């Protein structure tokens, strides 16, 4: 993924110096990961959160067989899971996706769903309503735009 290089793990150790490894589950303060099936609203939400000053990431967990890829790539302080039904997915995107394909994405997302801080079905919600609900949830977790990680 563009912009998700090892440089996001902090400054490089000086030549010859041993660097203590960061625990894989160490979260980055203020970072938010957005996961969900295709057409659930992730891209729009991430763009809006970033525009508002949040350190928002979309780790594409729905395409990975690695159950905790969302945690390994983004190392978020908060995890938001957006969900969508097949009829809504098909209304939002011209595609030939089937219920079986959506079920497979839900299967790949099961670890994220079990660990999310907010589960939000996006049926019948506008992009603005999704954004507002997520911002309220982040605020209740103490995550604000001022927490943004500006190093990357």
Secondary structure as GFF3:
##gff-version 3
##sequence-region A 1 152
A	DSSP	three_ten_helix	6	9	.	.	.	ID=ss1
A	DSSP	beta_strand	28	36	.	.	.	ID=ss2
A	DSSP	alpha_helix	42	51	.	.	.	ID=ss3
A	DSSP	beta_strand	55	57	.	.	.	ID=ss4
A	DSSP	three_ten_helix	61	63	.	.	.	ID=ss5
A	DSSP	alpha_helix	69	74	.	.	.	ID=ss6
A	DSSP	beta_strand	76	83	.	.	.	ID=ss7
A	DSSP	alpha_helix	86	92	.	.	.	ID=ss8
A	DSSP	alpha_helix	99	108	.	.	.	ID=ss9
A	DSSP	alpha_helix	110	115	.	.	.	ID=ss10
A	DSSP	beta_strand	118	121	.	.	.	ID=ss11
A	DSSP	alpha_helix	127	140	.	.	.	ID=ss12
A	DSSP	three_ten_helix	145	147	.	.	.	ID=ss13
###
